[in-house]
Amino acid sequence: MEISHTTDANKNMDLIRKSSRRIIWTLYIWRGVIPLATCLIWLFINKLPWMTQEILPDFVQLPLPLPIRLAGLAVTMIPAGIMIYGITTLIQLFRLYQCGKIFQSENVGCLKRLSGTILVLGVTGIITNSLLSVVLTLHHPPGKHMITFSITDKDITLLILGYVLMTIARVMQEGCRLQKEQSLTV
């Protein structure tokens, strides 16, 4: 029975390593795509009418002048930068898994940073939406500038996910402590 358990554990670690390698490469791609796509969307937003309906609020008047598009890019790069940081943290976590480190304090640190990043991203989404509404109406005539405040289901989901991940990090931290305690017990 011991041999079967060891074989299963080895198979699982091999699967974890293989999956981690694939996930890391996917995350590297996304880490590059996010800023590139964000820049391209804002650069060509006037030429993508189907895209503007999805991205821009109804009150925005097109075409958007270049300074407004650059300001919109600057505002949307705030959450994009936070996402890139979160992706970098995920890469670090999956590198640990790839090395066979599962219940380690480094993993807990990654999970805590990731949960904090997701919570910040949820709050930033609320602030960014308001800031973007101001920026996108700066070129409107006087009296037609606008500020909006909204909390979307995405923002709420990020806040809940961040809290859940923070709890998982605490559980992992306790698991690490118990594992260390057990390894010291004779």
Secondary structure as UniProt FT lines:
FT   HELIX           2..43
FT   HELIX           45..47
FT   HELIX           49..55
FT   TURN            58..59
FT   HELIX           66..98
FT   TURN            99..100
FT   HELIX           105..135
FT   TURN            136..139
FT   TURN            142..143
FT   HELIX           153..184
//
